[in-house]
């Protein structure tokens, strides 16, 4: 088979994580040493950067800084939330992408993100194939939500899970020192899948976690919630509760949605937040004691100081595997993780799944991993999650503070 020679481009999309840059490092470093790839570009703010013909020349970066991307959180080349319309309905964006790809002889397209990002990669791949432009398109997974189909777990989840578990352990240490009653409702990210909130059970596994955990996989009932809290309060006057931001009532309503209308993002998803506030207010009214509402919010996404070494290394390898697959002639796939055990020890194997499998499909926590009363996780989840949070891989320190990558971000000159 004749080798496909041309430039490659990587775009990042969706919410940042502590390891998405590790995947970018994997793509950039592997691409820069591949003889099939003539130029290596980083799209400024994802797919919009390509549409606007705005991308960085990664060959201008210092190799040491590219290595530091492994331990630099967030999306260093910029992210975006931009939904491509179906090409059949409106081919405008696709025709523009094709124009840019031809102009710069871009033959390799990598897109790094979650469900919606894999949808974008899938749409681009299908259109380019139909247009006749020979191009290899590979999705590189990312999401702290851990809800991508076709893969055992997702880059970003292990580190975010480690943050959630560690923070609950620290919170428990803080909450029990006073002799007065106290309740705290802690809101963790997760719209329709409770993987990240479930990570709070890792703290419970160590005897220092929340008393109650509520996931969106289980229908939320206010009366049952109050009864659950009453029982926990009777055992101890200190009650800590973990809730997913996406818990819903039997009517399919998000908890904050019962009291106000929720705005939607460009993908049509409800912009969540406020679940802990609503529940804390209800508990305060019912029990007449102090109740704190705590939102981990953005803090849980890019907590690189608690990054899992397993997560960082797997994220980097996902980027490397994407380049290897594309330059060997593979297209229309996403890099996926397959869990194996060798002599009882966890190991990760890399495989490729169809983009159709991952695009817009959500993987939820198995119901048989949730306790019968719907307020916790069993050993099956613990066994699943523990291997993903192992090891420590912080950024190097400079003057006692993390030294993150400093990219030059040299824009490619437009060929007008």
C-alpha positions as CSV (number, residue, x, y, z in Angstrom):
1,X,0.0,0.0,0.0
2,X,1.3,3.4,-1.0
3,X,1.9,5.6,2.0
4,X,-0.2,8.7,2.5
5,X,2.0,11.8,2.7
6,X,0.8,15.1,4.2
7,X,0.2,17.3,7.2
8,X,-1.7,16.3,10.3
9,X,-3.9,18.4,12.6
10,X,-5.2,17.8,16.1
11,X,-8.1,19.6,17.6
12,X,-9.4,19.5,21.2
13,X,-13.0,19.9,22.1
14,X,-15.3,19.9,25.1
15,X,-14.5,20.3,28.8
16,X,-10.8,20.2,29.7
17,X,-9.2,17.6,32.0
18,X,-6.0,17.1,33.8
19,X,-4.7,14.7,31.1
20,X,-6.1,15.9,27.8
21,X,-2.8,17.6,27.1
22,X,-1.0,14.3,27.7
23,X,-3.0,12.9,24.7
24,X,-2.0,16.0,22.7
25,X,1.6,15.4,23.6
26,X,1.3,11.8,22.4
27,X,-0.1,13.0,19.0
28,X,2.4,15.8,18.6
29,X,5.5,13.9,19.6
30,X,4.7,10.8,17.6
31,X,3.6,12.8,14.6
32,X,6.8,14.9,14.6
33,X,8.9,11.8,14.2
34,X,6.8,10.1,11.6
35,X,8.1,10.1,8.0
36,X,4.5,10.2,6.5
37,X,3.7,13.4,8.2
38,X,5.1,16.6,6.7
39,X,3.7,19.2,9.1
40,X,2.1,19.0,12.5
41,X,-0.6,21.5,13.4
42,X,-2.6,22.2,16.5
43,X,-6.1,23.6,15.8
44,X,-6.8,26.8,17.8
45,X,-10.0,26.1,19.7
46,X,-10.8,22.8,18.0
47,X,-12.9,22.5,14.9
48,X,-13.4,26.3,14.8
49,X,-9.7,26.8,14.4
50,X,-9.8,24.8,11.2
51,X,-12.9,26.6,9.9
52,X,-11.2,29.9,10.6
53,X,-7.8,28.7,9.2
54,X,-6.2,29.4,12.6
55,X,-3.8,26.7,13.8
56,X,-0.4,26.4,15.4
57,X,2.8,25.0,14.0
58,X,3.8,22.5,16.6
59,X,7.3,22.0,15.0
60,X,8.2,25.4,16.4
61,X,7.8,24.3,20.0
62,X,10.7,23.3,22.2
63,X,10.7,19.5,22.6
64,X,11.0,20.0,26.4
65,X,7.8,22.0,26.5
66,X,5.9,19.3,24.5
67,X,7.1,16.8,27.1
68,X,5.7,19.0,29.8
69,X,2.3,18.8,28.2
70,X,2.1,15.4,29.9
71,X,1.7,17.1,33.3
72,X,0.0,20.3,32.2
73,X,-3.8,20.4,32.8
74,X,-6.5,21.7,30.5
75,X,-6.5,22.2,26.7
76,X,-3.3,24.1,25.9
77,X,-4.2,24.8,22.3
78,X,-7.8,25.8,23.2
79,X,-11.1,23.9,23.3
80,X,-14.5,24.6,21.8
81,X,-18.1,23.6,22.1
82,X,-19.3,23.7,18.5
83,X,-21.8,21.3,16.9
84,X,-21.5,20.6,13.2
85,X,-24.9,20.3,11.5
86,X,-25.6,17.2,9.5
87,X,-23.9,17.5,6.1
88,X,-27.1,16.6,4.4
89,X,-28.9,19.6,6.0
90,X,-26.1,22.2,5.7
91,X,-22.7,21.3,4.0
92,X,-21.3,24.8,4.5
93,X,-18.9,23.9,7.4
94,X,-17.8,20.7,5.7
95,X,-17.0,22.4,2.4
96,X,-15.0,24.9,4.3
97,X,-13.1,22.1,6.1
98,X,-12.4,20.4,2.8
99,X,-11.1,23.7,1.4
100,X,-8.7,24.1,4.3
101,X,-7.6,20.5,4.2
102,X,-6.7,20.7,0.5
103,X,-5.0,24.1,0.9
104,X,-2.6,22.8,3.5
105,X,-2.5,19.2,2.3
106,X,-3.9,18.0,5.6
107,X,-4.2,14.2,5.3
108,X,-4.5,13.2,9.0
109,X,-7.2,14.5,11.3
110,X,-7.2,13.8,15.0
111,X,-9.9,15.0,17.3
112,X,-9.6,14.8,21.1
113,X,-12.7,14.8,23.2
114,X,-15.8,13.1,24.5
115,X,-19.1,12.1,23.1
116,X,-19.9,15.2,21.1
117,X,-16.3,15.4,19.9
118,X,-16.5,11.8,18.6
119,X,-19.6,12.9,16.8
120,X,-17.7,15.7,15.1
121,X,-14.8,13.4,14.2
122,X,-17.3,10.9,12.8
123,X,-19.1,13.5,10.7
124,X,-15.8,14.8,9.3
125,X,-14.6,11.4,8.5
126,X,-17.7,10.4,6.6
127,X,-17.9,13.6,4.6
128,X,-14.2,13.5,3.6
129,X,-14.6,9.9,2.4
130,X,-17.7,10.8,0.4
131,X,-15.9,13.9,-1.1
132,X,-13.1,11.8,-2.4
133,X,-10.4,13.6,-0.3
134,X,-8.1,10.9,1.0
135,X,-7.7,11.5,4.7
136,X,-7.3,9.4,7.9
137,X,-9.5,10.4,10.8
138,X,-9.0,9.1,14.3
139,X,-10.7,10.0,17.5
140,X,-8.7,10.3,20.7
141,X,-11.0,9.8,23.8
142,X,-11.3,12.2,26.7
143,X,-13.9,12.8,29.4
144,X,-14.0,12.8,33.2
145,X,-17.6,11.6,32.8
146,X,-16.2,8.2,31.7
147,X,-19.3,7.7,29.6
148,X,-17.9,6.9,26.1
149,X,-19.1,3.7,24.7
150,X,-16.7,1.2,23.2
151,X,-14.0,1.7,25.8
152,X,-13.4,0.3,29.3
153,X,-12.7,3.7,30.6
154,X,-11.7,7.2,29.4
155,X,-8.6,9.4,29.8
156,X,-9.3,12.0,32.5
157,X,-11.5,9.8,34.6
158,X,-8.9,8.2,36.7
159,X,-7.4,11.5,37.8
160,X,-10.8,13.2,38.4
161,X,-11.9,10.1,40.4
162,X,-8.8,10.4,42.5
163,X,-9.6,14.1,43.2
164,X,-13.2,13.3,44.1
165,X,-12.2,10.5,46.5
166,X,-9.3,12.4,48.1
167,X,-11.4,15.6,48.6
168,X,-14.2,13.6,50.3
169,X,-11.7,12.1,52.6
170,X,-10.3,15.5,53.5
171,X,-13.8,16.9,53.8
172,X,-14.7,14.1,56.3
173,X,-11.7,15.0,58.3
174,X,-12.9,18.6,58.5
175,X,-16.5,17.9,59.2
176,X,-16.2,15.7,62.3
177,X,-14.1,18.0,64.5
178,X,-17.0,20.0,66.0
179,X,-19.5,18.8,68.6
180,X,-22.4,20.4,66.8
181,X,-24.6,18.8,64.1
182,X,-23.6,19.3,60.5
183,X,-24.8,18.2,57.1
184,X,-23.1,18.8,53.8
185,X,-24.4,18.1,50.3
186,X,-21.6,17.8,47.8
187,X,-22.3,18.1,44.1
188,X,-20.1,16.2,41.6
189,X,-20.2,16.5,37.8
190,X,-22.1,14.0,35.7
191,X,-25.2,14.7,33.6
192,X,-26.6,11.3,32.8
193,X,-23.8,9.0,34.0
194,X,-22.7,8.8,37.6
195,X,-19.2,7.5,37.2
196,X,-17.5,10.5,38.8
197,X,-19.9,10.7,41.7
198,X,-19.5,7.0,42.2
199,X,-15.8,7.7,42.8
200,X,-16.8,9.1,46.2
201,X,-17.3,5.5,47.3
202,X,-13.5,5.0,47.0
203,X,-13.3,7.3,50.1
204,X,-16.1,5.3,51.8
205,X,-14.0,2.2,51.0
206,X,-11.3,3.8,53.2
207,X,-13.8,4.6,55.9
208,X,-13.7,8.3,55.3
209,X,-16.3,9.0,52.6
210,X,-19.9,10.3,52.3
211,X,-22.7,8.5,54.1
212,X,-25.0,8.6,51.1
213,X,-24.3,8.7,47.3
214,X,-26.9,9.5,44.6
215,X,-26.3,8.8,40.9
216,X,-28.4,9.7,37.9
217,X,-28.8,6.1,37.0
218,X,-31.3,5.8,39.9
219,X,-34.6,7.8,39.9
220,X,-34.4,10.5,42.6
221,X,-37.2,10.7,45.1
222,X,-37.4,13.6,47.6
223,X,-39.3,11.7,50.3
224,X,-36.9,8.7,50.1
225,X,-34.0,11.2,50.2
226,X,-35.3,12.7,53.5
227,X,-35.8,9.3,55.0
228,X,-32.3,8.2,54.0
229,X,-30.8,11.3,55.6
230,X,-32.9,10.9,58.7
231,X,-31.5,7.4,59.2
232,X,-27.9,8.5,58.7
233,X,-28.5,11.5,61.0
234,X,-29.7,9.1,63.7
235,X,-26.5,7.2,63.5
236,X,-24.3,10.3,63.7
237,X,-25.1,14.0,63.8
238,X,-22.6,14.5,60.9
239,X,-24.0,13.6,57.5
240,X,-22.1,14.0,54.2
241,X,-24.0,13.4,51.0
242,X,-22.6,13.0,47.5
243,X,-25.0,13.9,44.6
244,X,-24.5,13.9,40.9
245,X,-25.5,17.2,39.3
246,X,-27.7,15.2,36.9
247,X,-30.0,13.3,39.3
248,X,-33.5,13.3,38.0
249,X,-37.0,12.7,39.4
250,X,-39.3,10.0,38.0
251,X,-40.8,12.7,35.7
252,X,-37.3,13.1,34.1
253,X,-36.7,16.5,35.6
254,X,-33.3,17.6,36.9
255,X,-33.5,18.7,40.6
256,X,-32.7,22.4,39.8
257,X,-35.1,22.3,36.9
258,X,-38.0,21.9,39.4
259,X,-37.4,25.5,40.6
260,X,-36.1,27.3,37.5
261,X,-35.6,26.9,33.8
262,X,-32.1,25.6,32.8
263,X,-30.2,27.2,29.9
264,X,-28.8,25.0,27.2
265,X,-25.4,24.8,25.6
266,X,-24.6,24.7,21.8
267,X,-25.2,21.0,21.8
268,X,-28.6,21.3,23.4
269,X,-27.5,19.9,26.8
270,X,-29.0,21.5,29.9
271,X,-26.4,23.6,31.8
272,X,-26.5,22.0,35.2
273,X,-25.4,23.2,38.6
274,X,-27.3,24.1,41.7
275,X,-28.4,20.6,42.7
276,X,-26.5,20.8,46.0
277,X,-28.0,24.2,46.8
278,X,-31.6,23.0,46.3
279,X,-31.1,19.9,48.4
280,X,-29.2,21.7,51.2
281,X,-32.1,24.2,51.5
282,X,-34.6,21.3,51.7
283,X,-32.6,19.7,54.4
284,X,-32.2,22.9,56.4
285,X,-36.0,23.4,56.3
286,X,-36.6,19.8,57.3
287,X,-34.0,19.4,60.1
288,X,-33.5,22.9,61.2
289,X,-29.7,22.7,61.4
290,X,-26.8,24.1,59.4
291,X,-26.4,22.5,56.0
292,X,-23.6,23.3,53.6
293,X,-23.9,23.1,49.9
294,X,-20.6,22.4,48.2
295,X,-19.9,22.2,44.4
296,X,-16.7,20.8,43.2
297,X,-17.5,22.5,39.9
298,X,-14.4,23.2,37.7
299,X,-12.0,22.2,40.4
300,X,-12.5,18.4,39.7
301,X,-11.7,18.7,36.0
302,X,-8.1,19.9,36.0
303,X,-6.7,18.9,39.4
304,X,-3.3,17.9,38.0
305,X,-1.8,18.0,41.5
306,X,-3.7,14.7,42.1
307,X,-3.2,13.2,38.7
308,X,-3.1,9.4,38.5
309,X,0.1,8.2,36.8
310,X,-2.0,5.4,35.2
311,X,-4.3,8.0,33.7
312,X,-1.5,10.2,32.5
313,X,0.4,7.4,30.8
314,X,-2.7,5.9,29.2
315,X,-3.8,9.3,27.9
316,X,-0.3,9.9,26.3
317,X,-0.4,6.4,24.8
318,X,-3.8,7.0,23.3
319,X,-2.4,9.9,21.4
320,X,0.6,7.8,20.2
321,X,-1.7,4.9,19.2
322,X,-3.9,7.3,17.2
323,X,-1.0,8.5,15.0
324,X,0.3,4.9,14.6
325,X,-3.1,3.8,13.5
326,X,-3.7,6.6,11.0
327,X,-0.3,6.4,9.4
328,X,-0.7,2.6,9.0
329,X,-3.8,3.3,6.9
330,X,-6.6,3.1,9.5
331,X,-9.4,5.7,9.5
332,X,-12.9,6.3,11.0
333,X,-11.9,4.8,14.4
334,X,-11.5,5.9,18.0
335,X,-8.7,4.6,20.2
336,X,-10.2,2.6,23.0
337,X,-8.9,1.0,26.2
338,X,-9.3,-2.7,27.0
339,X,-8.8,-3.9,30.5
340,X,-6.8,-7.1,31.1
341,X,-5.2,-8.8,34.1
342,X,-1.8,-10.5,33.8
343,X,-0.9,-12.5,36.9
344,X,-3.7,-10.7,38.7
345,X,-2.3,-7.3,37.9
346,X,-4.2,-4.7,35.9
347,X,-2.9,-3.8,32.4
348,X,-4.4,-1.7,29.6
349,X,-4.4,-2.7,26.0
350,X,-5.2,-0.4,23.1
351,X,-7.7,-1.2,20.4
352,X,-9.7,0.6,17.8
353,X,-13.5,0.9,17.7
354,X,-15.8,2.5,15.1
355,X,-16.5,6.1,15.6
356,X,-20.2,5.3,15.2
357,X,-20.0,3.4,18.4
358,X,-18.7,6.3,20.5
359,X,-20.4,9.2,18.8
360,X,-23.3,10.5,21.0
361,X,-23.7,7.3,22.9
362,X,-23.4,7.3,26.7
363,X,-22.2,4.5,28.9
364,X,-23.7,4.5,32.4
365,X,-22.8,2.8,35.7
366,X,-24.2,-0.7,35.7
367,X,-27.2,-1.0,38.0
368,X,-25.8,-4.1,39.6
369,X,-22.8,-2.0,40.8
370,X,-25.2,0.2,42.9
371,X,-26.4,-0.9,46.3
372,X,-30.0,-2.1,46.5
373,X,-31.1,1.0,48.5
374,X,-29.6,3.2,45.8
375,X,-27.3,5.2,48.1
376,X,-23.9,3.7,47.4
377,X,-21.7,1.4,45.3
378,X,-20.6,-2.2,45.9
379,X,-17.3,-4.0,45.5
380,X,-17.7,-4.3,41.8
381,X,-17.2,-0.6,41.3
382,X,-14.3,-0.5,43.8
383,X,-12.5,-3.2,41.8
384,X,-13.2,-1.4,38.6
385,X,-12.0,2.1,39.8
386,X,-9.0,1.3,42.0
387,X,-6.6,0.4,39.2
388,X,-7.3,3.7,37.4
389,X,-6.2,6.0,40.2
390,X,-2.8,4.4,40.9
391,X,0.4,6.3,41.0
392,X,1.4,9.9,41.2
393,X,2.5,12.1,38.3
394,X,2.5,15.7,39.2
395,X,4.0,18.5,37.3
396,X,7.6,19.4,38.3
397,X,7.9,22.2,40.8
398,X,9.5,25.5,40.3
399,X,9.7,27.9,43.3
400,X,7.3,25.4,45.0
401,X,4.7,25.8,42.3
402,X,3.8,23.6,39.3
403,X,5.8,24.2,36.2
404,X,3.4,23.8,33.3
405,X,4.2,23.8,29.6
406,X,4.8,27.2,28.0
407,X,4.0,26.9,24.4
408,X,5.0,29.5,21.8
409,X,1.8,29.0,19.8
410,X,3.2,30.1,16.5
411,X,0.3,30.5,14.1
412,X,0.7,29.0,10.6
413,X,0.9,31.8,8.0
414,X,-2.2,31.8,5.8
415,X,-1.6,31.0,2.2
416,X,-4.0,33.6,0.8
